[in-house]
């Protein structure tokens, strides 16, 4: 079901990821059809160029961007030629004019959790990338304000990482009423 997308590819041209190849990325973008939705697997070098091309072909909205930590769940469905990494950045693009969706899944290694920012392509991802950074520690290169968005600035660690220590943080509410 997976195929290398490129000029000599046999990938169906009606699929959103078909034909996408970055000039500077070296290699090809992999794509897969999952649940009637195209899924594209670019390399880190191809990521921004692939998303730009998708935007230029009618995917005018990035409806969601999140990170996933596969530390304790490494096996997952990936096309041939895509090496699974600890983290995955997932961008869901939407074409309202064509009534289509495409998911872009970027593999990000745990020892170098850096991904290119999509802010220059879709400025609306600014808060979504900050959340992925805050919760998972994935750094987005080229982001204009990569600071914590949910946790306090002095918080240590990234709470949604699978290796983050589970513990209780005592919560005190000022002026909380006593028992009724």
TIDRENMI-8702 format. One record per residue: residue number from 1; residue in one letter; y, x, z of N, C-alpha, C in turn. Coordinates in pm, 1 decimal, padded with zeros to 6 digits. Example, Ala and Ser with C-alpha at 12.3 -4.5 7.8 and 13.67 -1.06 7.14 Angstrom:
BEGIN
ATOM:1:a:-00569.0:01319.0:00780.0:-00450.0:01230.0:00780.0:-00330.0:01320.0:00780.0
ATOM:2:s:-00225.0:01285.0:00708.0:-00106.0:01367.0:00714.0:00003.0:01290.0:00787.0
This chain:
BEGIN
ATOM:1:x:-00119.0:00079.2:00000.0:00000.0:00000.0:00000.0:00126.5:00084.2:00000.0
ATOM:2:x:00116.3:00209.2:00043.0:00234.9:00293.5:00042.8:00239.4:00373.4:-00086.4
ATOM:3:x:00360.5:00408.6:-00122.2:00377.5:00487.1:-00243.4:00503.7:00569.3:-00230.1
ATOM:4:x:00508.6:00678.4:-00299.3:00629.3:00759.0:-00301.3:00726.7:00692.7:-00396.4
ATOM:5:x:00847.1:00670.7:-00349.4:00946.8:00608.7:-00434.8:01016.4:00716.7:-00515.4
ATOM:6:x:01026.4:00698.1:-00641.8:01091.8:00796.2:-00728.0:01092.0:00748.6:-00869.8
ATOM:7:x:01149.7:00824.9:-00959.6:01162.0:00782.5:-01097.5:01028.3:00755.4:-01164.9
ATOM:8:x:00923.9:00829.7:-01128.8:00794.9:00810.0:-01192.4:00699.9:00731.7:-01101.9
ATOM:9:x:00755.7:00656.5:-01009.2:00675.3:00584.3:-00912.1:00626.3:00451.9:-00967.8
ATOM:10:x:00517.2:00404.4:-00910.7:00464.8:00274.9:-00950.8:00502.2:00167.3:-00849.8
ATOM:11:x:00599.6:00195.5:-00762.2:00642.6:00098.5:-00663.3:00713.5:-00015.9:-00733.7
ATOM:12:x:00684.5:-00137.7:-00693.4:00744.5:-00257.1:-00750.5:00896.3:-00250.2:-00736.7
ATOM:13:x:00969.3:-00263.1:-00848.1:01114.4:-00249.3:-00845.2:01182.1:-00364.8:-00773.3
ATOM:14:x:01112.5:-00472.7:-00743.8:01170.2:-00582.9:-00669.5:01177.4:-00555.3:-00521.3
ATOM:15:x:01109.9:-00451.8:-00475.3:01111.6:-00418.1:-00333.6:01236.3:-00338.0:-00302.5
ATOM:16:x:01292.4:-00361.9:-00185.3:01420.5:-00303.2:-00149.1:01419.7:-00152.0:-00147.5
ATOM:17:x:01310.1:-00089.2:-00108.8:01307.3:00055.5:-00096.8:01265.5:00126.1:-00223.4
ATOM:18:x:01233.3:00052.0:-00326.3:01181.3:00112.8:-00449.0:01286.8:00198.1:-00517.0
ATOM:19:x:01247.2:00315.4:-00558.8:01334.5:00401.0:-00637.5:01434.5:00482.3:-00558.5
ATOM:20:x:01430.3:00479.3:-00426.6:01529.2:00551.1:-00347.5:01486.8:00694.8:-00325.3
ATOM:21:x:01565.8:00786.4:-00372.2:01540.1:00927.8:-00349.8:01673.7:00995.7:-00328.4
ATOM:22:x:01682.5:01075.4:-00224.0:01804.0:01149.7:-00196.3:01805.6:01277.5:-00279.6
ATOM:23:x:01918.3:01307.7:-00337.0:01930.7:01429.7:-00416.9:01912.6:01553.0:-00328.6
ATOM:24:x:01969.6:01550.2:-00208.6:01967.5:01668.9:-00123.4:01848.1:01671.8:-00028.6
ATOM:25:x:01773.6:01562.0:-00018.4:01669.8:01552.1:00083.3:01545.3:01630.2:00053.1
ATOM:26:x:01513.9:01652.0:-00071.9:01390.3:01720.7:-00104.7:01272.0:01635.5:-00064.5
ATOM:27:x:01187.9:01602.8:-00156.2:01076.5:01514.7:-00125.5:01112.5:01372.1:-00159.9
ATOM:28:x:01026.5:01280.7:-00122.0:01050.9:01142.7:-00159.0:01055.7:01053.5:-00036.6
ATOM:29:x:01118.4:00939.6:-00054.9:01125.3:00838.0:00047.8:00997.4:00757.4:00036.9
ATOM:30:x:00937.3:00725.9:00148.4:00815.8:00645.1:00148.7:00855.4:00501.0:00176.2
ATOM:31:x:00782.1:00407.8:00116.0:00810.5:00269.9:00151.4:00682.5:00191.0:00165.6
ATOM:32:x:00691.8:00080.1:00234.7:00576.1:00003.0:00275.3:00620.7:-00142.1:00284.4
ATOM:33:x:00531.5:-00233.3:00258.8:00563.1:-00375.1:00274.5:00490.4:-00424.2:00398.7
ATOM:34:x:00567.7:-00469.4:00497.5:00510.1:-00521.3:00621.7:00563.8:-00661.7:00642.9
ATOM:35:x:00476.6:-00757.9:00652.7:00515.5:-00896.4:00679.5:00623.9:-00944.7:00584.4
ATOM:36:x:00604.3:-00924.1:00456.2:00699.6:-00967.8:00353.2:00837.0:-00903.8:00368.6
ATOM:37:x:00845.7:-00791.1:00434.1:00972.5:-00720.5:00448.8:00952.0:-00575.5:00408.0
ATOM:38:x:01040.3:-00525.6:00325.2:01030.4:-00385.9:00284.6:01068.6:-00295.8:00400.4
ATOM:39:x:00995.0:-00187.1:00412.9:01021.2:-00088.3:00516.1:01030.8:00046.4:00446.9
ATOM:40:x:01138.2:00119.2:00473.1:01162.2:00248.1:00408.9:01157.7:00356.1:00516.1
ATOM:41:x:01093.4:00470.0:00484.3:01074.7:00580.4:00577.7:01139.5:00707.7:00522.6
ATOM:42:x:01271.3:00722.3:00531.3:01333.2:00845.6:00481.6:01319.0:00959.3:00582.3
ATOM:43:x:01338.9:01081.6:00534.6:01345.6:01196.0:00625.4:01486.4:01198.1:00686.4
ATOM:44:x:01507.1:01284.7:00785.1:01641.6:01293.5:00845.1:01745.0:01336.6:00741.9
ATOM:45:x:01705.2:01422.9:00647.7:01798.7:01469.0:00545.4:01834.3:01357.0:00447.1
ATOM:46:x:01743.1:01264.4:00424.8:01763.6:01156.3:00328.4:01827.6:01032.1:00389.5
ATOM:47:x:01825.3:01019.7:00518.6:01859.7:00896.8:00590.9:01991.2:00833.4:00546.0
ATOM:48:x:02101.0:00905.4:00556.6:02232.0:00847.4:00523.6:02240.4:00812.8:00374.9
ATOM:49:x:02190.9:00899.7:00287.9:02195.7:00872.4:00143.5:02115.0:00748.4:00107.1
ATOM:50:x:02000.3:00730.2:00168.7:01916.3:00612.6:00142.2:01988.4:00486.4:00189.1
ATOM:51:x:02046.8:00491.2:00307.8:02117.7:00373.7:00359.9:02241.6:00344.1:00274.6
ATOM:52:x:02311.9:00447.8:00228.7:02426.2:00426.4:00138.4:02381.6:00357.9:00009.9
ATOM:53:x:02269.4:00402.6:-00044.8:02219.2:00342.2:-00167.9:02178.7:00197.1:-00145.3
ATOM:54:x:02118.0:00168.9:-00031.6:02083.0:00030.3:00000.0:02209.1:-00055.8:00013.9
ATOM:55:x:02311.2:-00001.8:00079.6:02438.0:-00075.1:00090.5:02495.9:-00103.0:-00047.8
ATOM:56:x:02492.2:-00002.0:-00135.3:02548.2:-00016.2:-00269.7:02468.5:-00112.3:-00356.9
ATOM:57:x:02341.1:-00137.7:-00321.5:02260.1:-00231.4:-00399.4:02260.3:-00371.2:-00338.6
ATOM:58:x:02348.4:-00395.7:-00241.2:02365.8:-00531.1:-00191.4:02331.7:-00556.1:-00046.3
ATOM:59:x:02287.2:-00456.1:00026.0:02258.9:-00475.6:00168.1:02387.7:-00449.7:00244.9
ATOM:60:x:02469.3:-00555.4:00254.2:02605.1:-00541.4:00305.9:02615.5:-00538.4:00457.5
ATOM:61:x:02508.1:-00567.8:00528.5:02514.7:-00576.1:00675.1:02401.5:-00497.5:00740.5
ATOM:62:x:02436.6:-00422.5:00843.9:02334.4:-00364.0:00931.0:02329.8:-00456.6:01052.2
ATOM:63:x:02226.4:-00539.7:01057.9:02219.5:-00641.2:01162.8:02169.9:-00585.2:01295.6
ATOM:64:x:02100.5:-00471.6:01292.5:02048.4:-00415.1:01416.2:02014.0:-00268.9:01395.5
ATOM:65:x:02033.3:-00190.9:01499.6:01989.4:-00051.6:01501.2:01941.9:-00024.7:01642.8
ATOM:66:x:01822.1:00028.3:01655.4:01767.7:00055.9:01788.4:01678.8:00179.1:01781.8
ATOM:67:x:01635.5:00223.4:01897.5:01543.1:00336.4:01905.7:01414.8:00288.8:01973.2
ATOM:68:x:01305.9:00358.8:01945.0:01175.5:00329.3:02004.2:01116.7:00461.8:02051.4
ATOM:69:x:01057.4:00462.0:02170.1:00990.3:00580.7:02222.8:00839.6:00557.5:02215.7
ATOM:70:x:00771.4:00635.5:02134.3:00626.9:00621.9:02116.3:00548.1:00724.9:02197.2
ATOM:71:x:00605.3:00776.1:02305.9:00538.4:00879.7:02384.5:00398.4:00837.3:02429.1
ATOM:72:x:00384.7:00716.1:02480.3:00255.4:00670.5:02530.6:00179.2:00584.6:02430.0
ATOM:73:x:00235.0:00567.2:02311.4:00172.3:00484.4:02207.0:00183.7:00552.2:02070.9
ATOM:74:x:00132.1:00674.5:02057.1:00154.6:00747.6:01932.2:00097.4:00684.4:01805.6
ATOM:75:x:-00021.3:00620.1:01807.6:-00071.2:00568.0:01680.0:00006.9:00443.5:01637.0
ATOM:76:x:00052.7:00445.9:01514.6:00122.4:00331.9:01456.4:00106.2:00337.0:01305.7
ATOM:77:x:00131.9:00228.9:01241.1:00111.9:00218.9:01097.2:00227.3:00287.9:01023.6
ATOM:78:x:00193.8:00396.4:00957.3:00290.7:00471.6:00877.4:00228.3:00500.5:00742.1
ATOM:79:x:00309.4:00507.4:00637.9:00252.8:00540.9:00507.1:00209.4:00687.2:00501.2
ATOM:80:x:00124.1:00717.4:00405.5:00079.7:00854.8:00384.8:00200.1:00944.7:00363.4
ATOM:81:x:00195.3:01062.2:00423.1:00303.4:01158.3:00404.2:00413.6:01150.0:00507.6
ATOM:82:x:00412.3:01048.7:00594.3:00512.2:01036.8:00699.9:00447.2:01082.9:00829.9
ATOM:83:x:00505.7:01184.3:00890.8:00452.7:01240.1:01014.9:00509.5:01163.1:01133.0
ATOM:84:x:00422.9:01107.7:01217.6:00474.9:01034.2:01334.1:00541.1:01129.4:01433.1
ATOM:85:x:00653.1:01087.1:01486.5:00726.2:01164.0:01587.7:00739.6:01078.3:01712.6
ATOM:86:x:00788.5:01138.0:01819.6:00799.8:01065.6:01946.5:00896.1:00947.1:01935.2
ATOM:87:x:01013.2:00970.7:01877.2:01113.7:00865.0:01867.2:01122.7:00813.2:01725.0
ATOM:88:x:01168.8:00689.5:01715.6:01194.9:00629.9:01586.0:01326.9:00554.5:01598.3
ATOM:89:x:01417.6:00576.9:01503.4:01540.6:00498.6:01495.0:01515.3:00395.4:01386.3
ATOM:90:x:01536.3:00269.1:01420.3:01508.2:00159.2:01328.6:01638.0:00086.2:01297.3
ATOM:91:x:01673.3:00081.2:01168.8:01791.6:00006.7:01123.9:01744.5:-00109.7:01038.6
ATOM:92:x:01789.8:-00228.9:01071.3:01755.7:-00348.6:00995.3:01876.2:-00387.6:00911.2
ATOM:93:x:01860.6:-00380.4:00780.4:01969.4:-00411.2:00687.6:01946.2:-00548.5:00626.8
ATOM:94:x:02054.7:-00618.4:00601.8:02046.5:-00755.2:00553.8:02135.2:-00772.8:00431.2
ATOM:95:x:02079.6:-00838.6:00329.7:02157.3:-00877.0:00212.4:02170.5:-01028.2:00213.6
ATOM:96:x:02287.0:-01076.7:00249.3:02310.2:-01221.0:00251.2:02315.5:-01276.1:00108.5
ATOM:97:x:02367.6:-01195.7:00015.8:02380.1:-01241.5:-00123.0:02244.5:-01253.7:-00192.4
ATOM:98:x:02147.0:-01169.6:-00152.5:02015.3:-01170.9:-00215.8:01907.6:-01233.8:-00126.9
ATOM:99:x:01945.4:-01273.2:-00006.7:01849.9:-01327.9:00091.7:01731.6:-01233.0:00111.6
ATOM:100:x:01762.5:-01104.2:00136.3:01658.6:-01003.5:00157.8:01691.3:-00921.7:00281.6
ATOM:101:x:01586.1:-00865.2:00337.6:01598.2:-00772.3:00450.6:01521.7:-00645.5:00416.6
ATOM:102:x:01565.7:-00535.0:00474.5:01490.9:-00410.5:00464.6:01504.0:-00339.7:00598.9
ATOM:103:x:01395.0:-00279.7:00641.4:01394.1:-00203.4:00766.1:01385.2:-00056.1:00729.8
ATOM:104:x:01472.0:00024.2:00787.7:01471.9:00168.5:00765.3:01424.2:00233.4:00895.0
ATOM:105:x:01309.7:00303.6:00887.5:01249.8:00365.3:01006.2:01256.1:00517.3:00993.3
ATOM:106:x:01334.0:00578.4:01079.5:01354.2:00722.5:01078.7:01276.1:00786.2:01192.4
ATOM:107:x:01189.6:00881.8:01160.6:01112.9:00954.8:01261.3:01201.9:01065.0:01319.9
ATOM:108:x:01210.8:01069.3:01454.5:01295.5:01166.7:01523.3:01209.9:01240.3:01625.6
ATOM:109:x:01197.8:01373.4:01612.9:01111.6:01448.5:01705.3:01165.5:01449.2:01848.4
ATOM:110:x:01074.3:01450.8:01944.2:01111.9:01452.5:02085.1:01179.3:01580.9:02128.5
ATOM:111:x:01145.1:01692.9:02064.6:01205.8:01820.9:02103.0:01341.0:01844.0:02036.1
ATOM:112:x:01381.0:01758.7:01943.7:01511.6:01766.1:01877.0:01556.7:01623.9:01844.7
ATOM:113:x:01592.2:01544.6:01948.1:01623.8:01403.9:01925.2:01764.0:01382.1:01866.8
ATOM:114:x:01779.8:01423.9:01743.2:01908.5:01412.0:01674.9:01887.3:01338.3:01543.6
ATOM:115:x:01972.7:01239.1:01519.0:01968.1:01162.9:01394.0:02108.6:01155.6:01337.5
ATOM:116:x:02123.9:01151.1:01206.1:02257.1:01133.7:01149.0:02311.3:00994.2:01183.6
ATOM:117:x:02440.6:00985.6:01207.0:02503.2:00857.7:01237.1:02524.7:00777.3:01109.2
ATOM:118:x:02510.8:00647.3:01118.3:02538.8:00557.7:01005.4:02679.1:00498.0:01014.7
ATOM:119:x:02760.7:00548.8:01106.9:02895.0:00494.1:01127.6:02979.5:00497.1:01000.9
ATOM:120:x:02966.0:00600.9:00920.1:03045.8:00610.2:00796.9:03002.7:00507.1:00692.1
ATOM:121:x:02880.2:00457.7:00703.4:02827.2:00359.6:00608.3:02850.2:00217.6:00660.0
ATOM:122:x:02814.7:00194.6:00785.6:02831.4:00065.1:00851.5:02904.0:00089.1:00983.8
ATOM:123:x:03036.9:00075.2:00988.6:03109.9:00100.3:01113.9:03063.5:00013.1:01230.7
ATOM:124:x:03000.7:-00099.4:01202.7:02952.4:-00188.5:01307.7:02837.3:-00132.8:01389.7
ATOM:125:x:02778.2:-00020.4:01348.4:02667.2:00037.9:01425.7:02716.8:00122.1:01542.5
ATOM:126:x:02846.9:00133.4:01559.2:02902.7:00220.0:01662.2:02843.5:00189.7:01800.0
ATOM:127:x:02845.8:00065.1:01842.4:02793.1:00029.2:01974.5:02640.4:00038.8:01978.7
ATOM:128:x:02574.7:00006.9:01867.5:02427.1:00013.3:01865.1:02378.4:00157.5:01879.5
ATOM:129:x:02445.3:00251.3:01813.1:02407.2:00392.7:01827.1:02436.4:00442.7:01968.2
ATOM:130:x:02545.2:00397.4:02027.4:02576.1:00436.5:02165.4:02469.6:00384.9:02260.8
ATOM:131:x:02420.5:00264.1:02237.0:02314.4:00209.5:02322.6:02185.3:00289.6:02307.4
ATOM:132:x:02148.8:00325.1:02184.5:02028.1:00405.4:02162.7:02042.3:00542.4:02230.0
ATOM:133:x:02161.9:00599.4:02225.2:02186.6:00726.2:02294.1:02173.8:00708.1:02444.9
ATOM:134:x:02237.3:00604.9:02498.4:02239.5:00581.2:02642.3:02100.3:00554.2:02698.3
ATOM:135:x:02022.2:00474.3:02629.4:01891.7:00432.9:02681.3:01778.6:00530.9:02648.9
ATOM:136:x:01788.6:00600.7:02532.7:01678.5:00687.0:02488.0:01715.5:00834.9:02475.4
ATOM:137:x:01843.7:00866.9:02474.1:01885.6:01005.5:02460.6:01883.6:01057.6:02318.2
ATOM:138:x:01879.4:00969.6:02219.9:01886.7:01012.8:02079.5:02033.0:01038.0:02046.1
ATOM:139:x:02062.8:01159.4:02001.6:02200.1:01196.1:01966.4:02226.2:01160.0:01820.3
ATOM:140:x:02340.4:01102.2:01792.7:02376.3:01064.3:01656.0:02486.5:01156.1:01606.9
ATOM:141:x:02447.7:01247.1:01518.7:02539.1:01346.0:01462.4:02644.7:01277.4:01377.1
ATOM:142:x:02772.1:01303.9:01407.2:02881.2:01245.4:01330.7:02933.8:01115.2:01389.3
ATOM:143:x:02881.9:01073.0:01503.6:02930.8:00950.9:01568.3:03067.6:00978.7:01629.5
ATOM:144:x:03164.5:00887.9:01615.2:03299.7:00915.9:01663.3:03317.1:00913.8:01815.1
ATOM:145:x:03230.4:00844.9:01889.7:03247.2:00834.0:02034.6:03111.4:00815.5:02101.8
ATOM:146:x:03028.4:00917.1:02097.1:02893.3:00905.1:02150.8:02895.8:00923.9:02302.4
ATOM:147:x:02928.6:00816.0:02372.4:02931.6:00814.8:02518.8:02843.7:00699.8:02566.7
ATOM:148:x:02813.7:00699.8:02694.6:02732.6:00592.2:02751.8:02804.6:00458.6:02734.7
ATOM:149:x:02723.7:00354.3:02716.4:02780.4:00221.1:02697.7:02728.0:00122.6:02802.2
ATOM:150:x:02607.9:00144.2:02853.6:02548.9:00053.2:02951.9:02539.5:00114.5:03090.9
ATOM:151:x:02506.5:00241.4:03097.8:02489.5:00308.8:03226.3:02620.3:00377.6:03265.6
ATOM:152:x:02640.0:00401.4:03397.1:02759.5:00475.7:03439.8:02760.1:00616.1:03379.3
ATOM:153:x:02879.0:00671.0:03357.0:02892.8:00803.5:03295.0:02818.1:00912.0:03371.5
ATOM:154:x:02808.2:00899.5:03503.8:02742.8:01004.1:03582.8:02592.2:00980.8:03599.3
ATOM:155:x:02536.0:00883.8:03529.0:02393.1:00854.8:03538.0:02313.5:00969.8:03477.5
ATOM:156:x:02206.3:01009.8:03544.6:02121.9:01116.7:03492.8:01999.2:01057.8:03425.6
ATOM:157:x:01971.8:01102.7:03304.7:01854.5:01056.8:03232.2:01882.1:00938.5:03141.5
ATOM:158:x:01775.0:00890.1:03081.2:01782.7:00780.7:02984.1:01673.1:00681.1:03019.3
ATOM:159:x:01709.4:00565.1:03076.0:01614.2:00475.2:03140.5:01503.2:00415.4:03053.7
ATOM:160:x:01516.9:00407.1:02922.9:01410.3:00346.9:02842.7:01312.9:00449.2:02784.4
ATOM:161:x:01331.2:00575.9:02817.8:01231.6:00675.6:02777.6:01104.3:00653.0:02856.7
ATOM:162:x:00991.1:00671.7:02791.8:00862.8:00648.2:02857.9:00835.0:00747.5:02970.3
ATOM:163:x:00902.4:00862.7:02969.8:00880.4:00960.2:03076.3:00987.9:00954.1:03185.2
ATOM:164:x:01071.5:00852.1:03181.5:01175.3:00835.5:03283.6:01109.5:00785.6:03411.9
ATOM:165:x:01140.3:00849.1:03523.9:01079.1:00812.4:03650.7:01113.0:00670.1:03693.0
ATOM:166:x:01010.4:00596.3:03730.8:01031.0:00459.6:03777.2:01066.4:00465.2:03925.0
ATOM:167:x:01168.6:00396.8:03963.1:01209.1:00395.7:04103.0:01303.1:00280.5:04128.8
ATOM:168:x:01335.5:00263.8:04253.2:01426.7:00156.1:04289.9:01562.3:00214.6:04321.3
ATOM:169:x:01662.9:00149.8:04272.1:01799.6:00186.8:04303.6:01855.0:00075.4:04390.6
ATOM:170:x:01894.0:00106.9:04514.7:01946.4:00000.8:04600.2:02077.3:-00053.7:04543.2
ATOM:171:x:02089.0:-00183.4:04542.2:02208.2:-00248.9:04488.8:02280.0:-00317.4:04603.9
ATOM:172:x:02408.0:-00292.1:04614.3:02488.3:-00356.8:04717.2:02599.4:-00433.5:04648.9
ATOM:173:x:02618.4:-00554.9:04689.3:02724.4:-00636.8:04633.4:02834.1:-00650.5:04737.8
ATOM:174:x:02952.3:-00611.7:04701.9:03064.3:-00621.9:04793.6:03103.7:-00767.9:04809.8
ATOM:175:x:03122.7:-00809.4:04932.1:03168.0:-00944.9:04959.7:03063.9:-01051.0:04931.5
ATOM:176:x:02937.3:-01010.4:04924.6:02831.5:-01109.3:04900.8:02819.6:-01198.9:05023.1
ATOM:177:x:02810.6:-01328.7:04998.2:02796.5:-01419.6:05113.4:02664.1:-01398.1:05184.4
ATOM:178:x:02663.8:-01424.7:05314.1:02541.8:-01411.3:05392.9:02447.3:-01527.4:05367.2
ATOM:179:x:02339.7:-01534.7:05443.6:02243.9:-01644.9:05425.9:02310.8:-01779.8:05447.0
ATOM:180:x:02265.1:-01878.8:05376.1:02325.0:-02014.2:05388.4:02256.7:-02093.2:05492.0
